[in-house]
Amino acid sequence: MKVALLAEGCYPFLNGGVSTWCDQLIRGLPEHVFDVVAIVATSGDRPVLDLPPNVGELRRVPLWDWTPPRRRPGSAARHVFNDLYRPFLRAMLDPAGKEDQFSDSLRRMSDFARWGNLTASLHTDDAVDALVDTWREFHGSTPLSVRDAVDATELIEHLLRPLSAPVVDADVCHAVSNGLPALLALVAKWQSGTPMVMSEHGVYLRERYLACEGLRYRWPVKVILAGFYRRLCRSAYAAADLITPVNVFNQRWEVRHGADPDMISTAYNGVSAQDYPPAIGEPQIPTLGWVGRIDPLKDLETLIEAFARLRRRVPSVVLRLFGPTPVGNEWYETRLRLLVERLGLDGSVTFEGPVRPVIRAYHESTVVALSSISEGLPYTVVEAMMCGRATVSTEVGGVPEVAGSAGLVVPPRDPDAFARACEQLFTADAARRTLARAARVRALEFFQLERMLGTFRHMYADLGRPTPWTVQSVLEEVKTA
């Protein structure tokens, strides 16, 4: 089969996390050809991972490439666009609007993008005026300023660029997340009837809500942006032929936002046991290890503050942060380093950067920490458990499903609780080692790679299998047509 793997901001342009999962999936199913369609910031983004031999094509869909000034659309195109865009905005901003209204208007916008110039049409006063009028219709007591309308229209233009990309041609479209990757899958389903499977690691909509908090825009722009994401995610949930979250936690968000429970099948992440052998012994210096990318979602402020508290009780302990700082997140690393300095931890906290092989990070840690405020089913915890390490993690996403009774789980954004859990492990050697052995057993039972690959092998076979036809079904189709 030819599978289109649709991703945003990860594979093959970043290491770890979802990129690891994509690489595992492609390499683990060599009987299929995978076309990777990646939504990226700009067309100049370069891969950091080597593509497996069964990748047929890597295609970029850039959101933020500069576009040269374009000639104003002709009168016919302007009339068609205005007739489509206003219902689209109304369906997006109406709190009482129905999902099928947004989906239908989005599909018509997709059809327009096949023959018209959607980017040029959104770079007009007509588009800004339409947003101002629609906002007034539903938020009349708070006028939308021209500045906010221009900012929001610009964001909408960039987020709708996937509609103008070539239609994905494959036997199955597999969106790595909801949101913009799912938008590509929706277009393929509308245009070609391509089956659509959607995986979810973190909850895309929840993470977009969290991201809105830190945006530089004023609150009306954030309301418009959140409305777009909410409607898009609900439309994608409703259209998906199969939804494969990596944990049970995600199902609550999916069902609440319109997913059919019968279309959901959990597919836990997995790792190869032979690639993560159990550690022999423990480091001489008590070490709290963290593995991941330097990112606000990882909430490393809480981890560093918890470590400062832990040091008062276990003065010999050190904190080692293993992992890269993605482009654009340098400001966050700077903030963390300033926090380390302010807390007087300069000599006991180290930023190690990327580590190869990653098992070295786990083997050189006494306890492995995860302090995130949002996760799907984190590889850090699975890999640490497979290496026979005790873990302290925050109670987000599928983390409790991974740890079970073989790891300590605490509330997010609570440095006191995190420090107490760490102290419990660092001051009780026998209990820590018992927990570490239980972690390895649990990882072997539930989170082996072959189990995950087998799940998707069967899913692809079911989705790609032609629907059996009968004389009656053909007659019904003709009658409907």
N, C-alpha and C positions, 0 to 999 in steps of 0.2 A: 504494500500500500504506500501511497504518498501522503504523508502527514505534514500539515503546515503547523509548526510550533510558533505561536504568536506571543511575543514577550515585550515588556516595557522596562527600559532602564536597567536590565540585568544581563542575561546571556546574549552573546559571549563577551560582553564589555566589562563585566565585573567578576571578581572571584567570590566564591563562597555562597552560602544561602541558596536562593532560588537558582542561581547559575549552576551550582553543584548539582541540584536536582535535574535541571535540563540536560546537563552533560551525562549524568547517570542514565537518564531515560533514553537518550539517543544512542549511546554506546551499548546499552543493555538490550536494545531491540534492533539488532543489525539487519534483520529481515525486512525492515521498512526503510524507505527513503524519507528524510526529514528536510523540508524547506523551512529555514528559520527566517521569520519576518519580525524584525526588531524595531520597535518604536524607540527612537533615540532623540537626543537633544538636537544634534546637527549631523549632517551627512559626513562630516569630518571625523566622527567618533571611530576609533580603531579598536578591533577586538584584542582582548588580552589572553584569551583562551584559544588553544588550537582546536579547530573543528574536527569532529570525527569523520571518518571516510564515508559514512552513509549520509552526510549532509549534502543535499543536492545544490542548494542555493542559500546564500545569506543576503537578505534584502533589507535595507534600512528604510524606515519611514520617519524622516526628520520632522520634528515639531517646530523647531526654532530657527531653521535656516532663514537667512535674509532673502526676501523676495524683492526684485526690482520694481520700481513704480510701474503700474499697469494702466492701460487705457481704460477709462470708465466704461463699464458694461453698456451695451446698446439698450435701447428702450424696451425691446422685447424681452431680453434677459432680465432687465430690471423689474419689469412687471411680474414675470414668472417668479423671480426670487422673492419679491415682496409678498406675493400671494402665499409662498411657502414658509417664509421666515417668521412672519407674525404668528401663525398658528403654532409653529415650533416653540417660540418664546412663551406663548400663552400656555402651552402644555407643560413647559418646563417650570413656570413660575406660579401656576395656579395651585394653591395648597389642596384644593379639592379635585384636582384633575385626575383622570384615570390613566393608568399606565399605557393602555393601548393607544390613547391619543398621542402620547409622546412618541411611542414606537412608530406609529403610522407617519407622524410628521418627520421623524428622523429618517425614515425610509424614503420619503419624498425628497428630503434634502440630499440623500445619497444618490437618488436618480438624477437630480439636478447637477450634482457634481460630475456625473458621467459625461455630460455634454456642455455644461456651462462652466464658468470660472468662479468657483465658490470663494476662493481667497479674495479675488478682486471685488466680488459682490459684497463681502463683509468689510471691505475697506472703503465704504461709502457713508455719506451722511444718512442715507436711507436706513442703513442697518442700525446706526446709533439712534436715530429717531424712533425706529420700531421698538428698541429696547426701552427708551424713555416712556413711550406710550404704554407699553405692556406693564412696566413697573407701576405706572400711575394707576392702571386698572386694578392691581391687587394690593398696592401699598400707597394709596392715594394720600394718606396723611403725612408721608415722608417723601418728598420729591427726590428724584434721582438727579444728582448734579451731572453736568456735562462731563466733567473729569471722570466721575465714576462710570458713566455710561461708555465713555471711550475706552477706559481700562478694561471693563467687562467685555466689551465687544472684541477687543484685541485678544483677550484670553479665549473667548469662544472660537474665534477664527483659528487660533493655533490648535485648540483641542479637536476641532472638526477636520483638520487636515487629513487624517486617515481616510475620510470619505472620498478624497480625491486621489488616493493611491490606487494603483492597479488592483483589480479584484484578485484576491488570493485564489489560486487554482490548485485544489488538492482533493483527495478522497475524504479526508477528515480535517477539520480545523480544530486545533487544540490550543485554546487560550490559556496561558500560564496564570492569568489572573482575570478578574472582572475589569471593568473600566475600558480603557482605550484598546488593549488587546482584544477584548470581547467585541469592541466596535468593528474591528476588522473582520471578525468571525460573523458578526451580524450581516455585514455587507455581502459576504460570500454566501451566506444562507439565503438572503433575499434574491441575489442575482443568479445563483446556480443551485440552490437547494442543498448546499454542502452541510453535512452533519456537523454539529458544534458540541465539543466537550470543553468544559471549563474547570480548571483546577484553581483552588484558592489556598494560599499558604498563610499569609496574614489576611485579615478581612479588608479588602481594597477600600470599601466605602468608609469604614471606621478610620483607616489610616489617612484618607483624604480629609476627613473631618479634623483629625488631629493636626494635619499639615496646615489647614486653613488658619489655625490659631497664630502661626508664626509668619503669615504672609504680610507684606508691607501695605496691602490695600486696605481701604476703609471697609466698614462692615457691610454696606450694601453690595459691594463687589463680592465679598465672601459669601453672602446669602445667595447671590446668583450662581457663583461657582459651585457651592454645595448643592444647589437645586439641580444643576446640570449633572453632577456626578450621581446624585440619588436617583434621578429618573433614568439615566443611562444604565446604572447597575441593576435597577429593577427590571428594565426591559431585557437586559441580557440574561438575568436569572429566568425570566419567563420563557425566553426563546431557546435556552440551552437544551440539547437532547440528553445531556448527562452532565452533572455537576460532581466534581470529585475533590471535596475539601481534604486537607491533610489531617484534619482532626474533627472530632464531634462538636467541639465548641463552635466552629464556624457555622454549623448547620442552623443554629438559633438565629444568626443574622440573616442567613440565606432564606429561611422559611418566612421570617418576619418581613422580608422585603420581596416577597412574591414567588420564591422558588417552590416548585412542586416537590414535596417530600419524597415522592416516589422516584424522582429523577436524581436523587442525591445518593452517592455511594462513597463512603470514606475510604481514602487510600493513604495510609500512613507512609511517611518517608522511611527510607531504609539506608543502611550502609553495609558495606562488605565486611564481615567479621574478620577476614584474613588481613584486611588493610588496617584494622584497628586492634592489634593484639593487646592483651592486658599488660599494664605496666608492671615492671618488676621492682618492688620496693617503692619508696617515696623519697623526694628530694631532702637533702640534709637540712636545708633552711625551710621552715614552714612557709608554703607558698600558696597564695590565693591567685588562681589563674582565670583569665577571661579571654575568650576567643571570639572574634567577629570583626565587623567593620565599624569604624568610628562614625557613629551616626546618632542623632538625637533620639531616635526610637529606642536605642539601646540604653538610654538613661544612665550614662556612666557617671553623672554627678551623684546619683544616689549610691552607686557602688563605691565611689571614692569617699563620700561622707561616711558610709558604713565602715569602710576600711579604717578611717581615722578613729572611729569608736572601737573597732576591734583591736587596734594597736595599743589602746590603753589597757586592754585585758591580756593580750598576747603580744608583748613588745617585740618579739623576734620575727614576726610574720612580715612578709613582703607581698606586694601586689604587682603582678606582671600582666600587662595588657597586650595580647597578641592579635595583630590584625592591621589591615591597611586603612588609610584615610582616603575615601573616595574624593575625586575632584569635586570641588564645591563645598566640601565639609571641613576645609582647613580651619575655618573660623571656629568650628566646634572643638577641634583638637586644641586650638589656642586657649579657648575658654576652660577646657579641662586642665591644661597645664597651669593656668593661673590659679585654679582651684587647688591643685596639688601644692603649689607654692604657698598659697594663703593658709592652708591647713598644716604647713610645716612637714610635708611628706616627701620632700624632694629626694631624699636618699632611699626611700622605701617603695616608691612607685616608678615603674619603668614602662615606657612605650616601646614595645619590641618591634612593631611593624609586622609585615607579612612573614610567615614562618613556613618552611618547607622541609620535610613533610609536616603536616599539621599535627600528626600524633605526637611530635616532640613537645608541643605546647601542653598537651594533656599529661604526658609522662613526666614533665618537669613541674607539674602542679600537684599540690597535696589535695586541694579542694578546687573544684571548678565552679565559677559563678556566672549567673545570667541575671541581669537587672532590668531587662527590657520592659517597656510599657505596652508593647504590642508585638505579638509573635504568632506564627502559624503553628508549625511543629518543628522547633529549632534543631538544626543539625548539631549545634554546640552541645546540647544536653545529650542527644543520642550518641554522639561520638565519644563524649566523656564517659558515659555509662559503658559503652562498648570497651573502652580502655580500662574499665574497672576503677573509676574515680567517683567519689562521693560528690554530690552537687548541691548547691543552694541556688534556687531560681525563684523568679517572681510568678505569681499566679495570674498569668495572662495566656489567652489563646489556648493552645493544646498542651501547654507545659505540664499541668497536672496529669494529663493522660500519659505523657511520656514518663514522668518521674514515678508515678504511682506511689507505692510505699518504699521505693528504693532511692528517694532523694527528698531533701527538705524544700518546701515551697512556702513563700511568704508573700504578703501583699505588696503590690508595686508601690514605688515612691515612698517607701518607709525604711529609711536607713537604720533606725533603731532595731526593727524586726530583723532586717538583713544581718546586722552585726551580731545579734543574739544567736541567730541560726549558725552563723560562721563560728562563733565562739563555742557553740555546742559541739561542733565537729573537731575543731582544733584542740580542744581540751579533753577529749575522750577518744584516745587512740583506738581502743578495741571497738567501740561503737562505730567509729568512722570506717574502719576496715571491714566490719560486717556489712555496713551499708554499701560500700564499694563493691563487695562481692555480689550482693543482691542486685546492684545496678547492672553488672555484666550479665547476669542470668536473665534479667528482664529484657535487656536489649537483644539478646540472642533469641528470645522467645517471640518478641513482637516487631522488632525493627530491623530485620535483615533485608538487604537489597533485593534479593530474588523474589521475596514476597511482593514487594512493590511492583517490580517489573512484570510479574505474572498477572497482577491485577490489570495493568494497562494493556498487556497483550490480549487479554480476553475482551476488554472494553473496546479496543480498536476493531477487533474481529466482529463484534456485535454491531458497532456503529457503521462499519463499512460494508456489511452484508446487505445486498439488495433485498428490498421488501418483496416477499413472494406475491405473485399476482394471480388473480382468478378472473374468469369471465365476468363475474359479478362486479369485481373491483374496477375493471376496465369500463364496464357500462356505467358505473357510478361516476367515474372520472369524466367520461364523455358527457353525461347528463349535467354534471356540475359546470363544465366548461360551456 
